[in-house]
């Protein structure tokens, strides 16, 4: 196992409680969404995962875009994270990443950029083979 370049540490008390990081930079109220019978008064793990994946993918795209001589400074990534039954009494996730690219990047170059980014992004590498991830150029 490689030495980690950075390790985030967080603690949560469940879907209906609090989630905090050891450095105190994140401290959120957690609650199940109304769609799952919760009060929806706080955030939920799927929302946190969506924001994390979108941010990570956008940053990875900056790295890949630079290598491909593409200006992706104004890129916007939206992650949709769905909680789905897994058919065995539990649950799984599914993700759609919607990427808005600058107009000067062709559709072909955009798709190639997304595929290359999907190979670099740590979230993509962590989820590959575990959950379906759909890449969409907007």
N, C-alpha and C positions, 0 to 999 in steps of 0.2 A: 504494500500500500504506500502511495506517495505521501509526502508531507504536505498538509493543507496550506495553501497560500493565505487563507482566511477561514475562520470558523465562526459562524453565527450561532448563538446559544439562546434559545427561547423556551419558556415554560408556559403551559396552558393547563387549565383545570377542566377542560371539556368544551363542548359546543355551547354551553350555557354558563359562561363564567368570564374569566379574564385571560388574556395572553400578553406576556411581557418578555422583553429581551433583557439579558443580564446587564447590558449597558444603559438600560432605561430609555433608549430612543424610541422604542415601540411599546405602547401600553394600551391595549384595546379591550373594549367590552365585546365579548363574543355571545352570540345568540343564534339559534337556528332561524333560517328565513321563514317568513309567513307561509311560503309555499310548502314547507315541510312541517307545518303545525306550530312553529315557534312564534315568538313575539316579534322577531325581526328588529329588535331595538338596538342590536349591535351588528358588527360585521361577522362574517363566517369564514371558515377555512378555505372554501372555494374562492371567495373574493380575494383573500390574501394570496392564494396561489395564482389567481389570474393577474393581479398586479405585479407580482414577482416575476412571472413568466414573461409578461409583456415587456417589463423593464429589461430583463436579461436578454431577451431576443433582440430588442432595439439596440442595446449596447453591442451585442455580438454582430449585428448587421453593420454597425459603424466600423468595426474592425474588418469585416469581410469586404464592405464597400470600398474602404481605403485600399485594400489589396487589389481590387478590381478597377480602381480608378473611377469609382462612381461616387458622386456627392449625395449622400443620404442624410445630410444634416437635418432636413425637415421631415424625416420619416416618422410615422405614427403607427404603433402596434397596439391592437386591441385583442386581448385574449378572452375568449368565452370558455368558461370551465363548467361543464355539466356533470352533475352527480347522477349516475345511472345504476339501476339494479344490475348485478353481475350474473344473475341466473342461479346463484348458489346460496341465496339467502343474505348476501352481503351487497356491497356497493363498489363501484369503480368510478373512474373519471373519464371524460372525453374532452378534448380541447379543439377549438378552432382558433387559429391565429389569423386575424385580418390585418393586412399591412397596407397602409396608404403610402405610396412612393411618389417622389417628385415626378411631374409630368414628363420631364425630359428623359426618363428611364423607360425604354420600350418594354412591352409586355414580356417579350422573350428574355430580355436581360433581367427583368424583375423576377420572373420565375426562377431563373438560374441563381440569382442573388438569394432568394428565399431558401432554395434547396441547399446552397452552400452554407448559409447561416444556420440552417437546421442541423448541420453536421458539426458546427462549432459551439453553439449555445449549450451551456451546462444543463439547463432545464430540459432541452430537447434530448441531450444525451442520457439524462437520468430517466426520462419517460419512454424512450425508444423501446419498442417491444412490450411495453407494459400497458400503455393506453393509446388509443387512436388520436393522432394529431393531424388536423386538416389545415393546410396552408392555403390562404386565399389572398390574391393581390386585388386590392380595391381600386 
